[in-house]
Amino acid sequence: MNTIIKKLTAAASSAVIAVCSVGFNYSFGADTEEKTYKVHFELGDDVTIVPDDDGNVPDIKDREGTFNSTLIIPTAELQREGYYFKGWTDDNVYGYIGGRVYHIPDHDVNITPVWQKKDDKVYHTVKFSVVIDGEVREDYEKMVPGEKVRAGALVEIPMNVFPRSGYTQSGWTDGTHVFAGQQYIVVGDEDITLEPNWCKKYKLTYTVGDADRINGAVKQEYEVMETGAVNLQSNDRFSRSGFNIIGWHCETDGQDYKCDQKFVMPANDVVMTPIWNPINYTIVFFANTGSSKDDIRVKGKTDTTIQVPECTVKRDGYTFGGWQRDDKIYQAGEDFLIEGAQPGIGISFKAVWNAEGSETTTTTTTTASATTTASATVTTTTLSGATTVSATTTVSSATSTSSQTTSSSETTTTTTTTTSALPSDVVYGDSNGDGSVDMSDVVLIMQALANPNKFDINGTDDNHITEKGRTNADVWNTGDGLTTEDALHIQKYLLGLCDITGKAEMTSSPE
């Protein structure tokens, strides 16, 4: 009786890792059509299938499937003269019993019955040996007692794992094959010794790479054992204004992988960086006329430049003063660099309308060369149905550049912004006119913006928003028309985070 004790060498371990890595590797742009493989059950000429309790003979069918897809091993019992039926195998090493899951490999396979001779009197030992740093751990071996069985037996691998400094145990090995807990090994005409499959742990690091405009975390680290298969992070691991993650680039092997793809850890540290994809925005220029049909939409990707469009509509009693984004006003024909927005936030401009006869809207850029102090005086004047807010700002110890005055010491610049007067019968937030403010008002606003032909003024839906409803819904930057910021402000009001009265001043974002 021969006893085989096989050691897992470094070379063998490297070979296993290499094979696993190739199996899961993915290259963007490659042909990803999955190939199917045949699974054939070869019973033999002298084998019969035992009928079930109802007298029916089970049908053992061949199968086809893609790599790593699954099928259920048949539960039928087989008979052969002079033998006991013990299970199934595809290589005389790994055994499978009826009802268990079988993973289809990356090649065609023949699955055959495992037979044990009835008159065989020779027994073989299956031993689980635990040696750590040259020391036999008898205390551990008592937890996984060996078995004496005859050739053809299927022995179940124990689930036990044992600690070893700097390593993680992943199943058991005979020196060539690795068996997970609850798998089966087919016993042949020899003794078998299995040892813990020790795997070192290595760092799997995710980092944003050389990228700007990052929101939040820039690095994540995990410990993963070699040969361990993990799912790579999803596309929301990091946040970058103006970009989405469409995959991961492995700095270690130079390959690209999909988000959530399985990755087999090699015997070294690994660094993954995102594959950043610029967002293609639809930039909205809100005309602030009360009708979404007057709004202008321009498409453009992050880090590209678009040209600010001409305003194609007019308002009685007003002159167009430009397009405002945050605290800057752009004129038609100017270039605008799309630097992107935070995830979930769009990019928009609002038309500035100046009452006829008022001062023209200008923009002032101030660059401070020393400590800057400022004082401001605000006056309010009523002009025929409109409210004008004028601000006078004095900047000291700074250089100010504008279209009106340039000075190296002190500059006074007047900027006038005009919005429509606030109606007296407005019920702020009540977009659907039911007399109360709730989430249904938020929903109607979003429907009107997303599908104006159906839900905006004169929409085809019976419950479309009315002109009065639009006025009620304009709760943020009152006078700029219906926007998503109005819906957000109402939601914040419902949560008790803010008040909900109309505002005459123009600001850049909700409170």
Number of C-alpha atoms within 10 A of each C-alpha: 9 9 13 13 14 15 14 16 11 9 9 14 16 15 12 16 19 16 12 18 18 11 14 13 15 18 12 11 6 7 8 9 6 9 10 17 18 17 20 17 20 14 16 10 7 8 12 14 16 14 14 11 7 6 8 10 14 14 10 15 9 12 14 15 19 16 16 11 15 16 16 13 18 19 13 16 16 18 14 15 10 10 16 16 16 20 25 23 21 18 12 16 14 18 24 25 20 14 12 13 14 14 13 21 17 16 12 13 16 14 19 17 22 23 19 20 15 11 8 11 9 12 15 20 16 20 18 24 21 19 14 14 8 7 8 12 13 12 9 16 15 12 11 18 12 17 14 14 18 21 21 24 22 25 19 16 19 18 13 14 17 13 10 13 8 11 16 19 17 22 22 24 21 20 19 13 16 19 22 15 15 12 19 21 23 21 24 17 14 17 20 21 20 24 21 23 20 22 20 19 21 19 17 18 16 23 17 20 13 6 12 9 14 15 12 9 11 15 14 13 12 11 13 23 24 24 23 18 17 14 12 20 18 15 18 12 17 20 19 22 19 25 23 18 20 16 23 24 19 18 12 12 11 9 14 19 23 22 19 14 18 19 21 24 24 24 20 14 15 19 17 26 20 24 20 18 14 19 18 15 19 15 18 16 22 26 26 21 18 18 16 19 12 16 19 18 13 14 10 16 20 18 15 14 14 17 13 18 18 12 19 9 10 13 13 7 10 15 17 19 20 23 23 19 16 12 10 14 18 20 16 13 11 11 14 13 13 19 16 22 17 15 15 7 11 14 15 19 21 21 22 23 26 23 25 12 9 14 14 16 18 18 17 17 11 13 12 14 12 10 8 12 11 8 9 9 9 9 9 10 10 10 12 8 11 15 19 21 18 17 15 14 16 15 19 20 16 19 18 22 17 14 10 12 12 14 12 12 11 14 20 14 19 16 15 17 21 23 23 16 17 16 11 6 9 17 21 20 32 26 29 24 17 11 10 14 21 17 15 14 24 22 13 23 29 20 17 21 16 13 12 20 17 18 22 27 20 14 16 12 12 9 12 22 25 17 15 16 25 25 23 23 32 30 30 30 21 23 23 22 22 28 22 16 15 22 24 16 24 27 19 16 16 15 9 10 12 14 13 18 14 20 16 21 15 20 13 11 10 12 10
